[in-house]
């Protein structure tokens, strides 16, 4: 899975030059924009069976996930409900991952949004959708406050 699209966006946000595959903002960067980009990048990169606990740490304890259903209703899940659904998914799947495309991050002070097209991959099939992450700069790090998504 390529990290290049998210890295290219983050470097553009930071005023960097064209990226190559080895360049990425570091978690220890002094710039708030780099730390924000790192969380969005980690949202995809840590979404693996072996790093799922680290992935969960990207979210605020009060996190909610919201998605519309085909029947016209809406599903809202707490962090624990959302996380456990991912644990179950990784337990059932042979392979599972997500990639982001067309990422657009907007920051206003200690608040940010990240809009993206996503591709969810599972056992040789793919589904496309759209998502928005809301993020908050806490005393210690940027954290994901909510996820809204639709297929």
Secondary structure as UniProt FT lines:
FT   HELIX           4..14
FT   TURN            21..22
FT   TURN            27..28
FT   HELIX           32..45
FT   HELIX           49..51
FT   HELIX           52..56
FT   TURN            57..58
FT   STRAND          59..68
FT   TURN            70..71
FT   STRAND          74..78
FT   HELIX           79..92
FT   STRAND          96..108
FT   TURN            109..110
FT   STRAND          111..122
FT   TURN            123..124
FT   STRAND          125..137
FT   STRAND          142..150
//
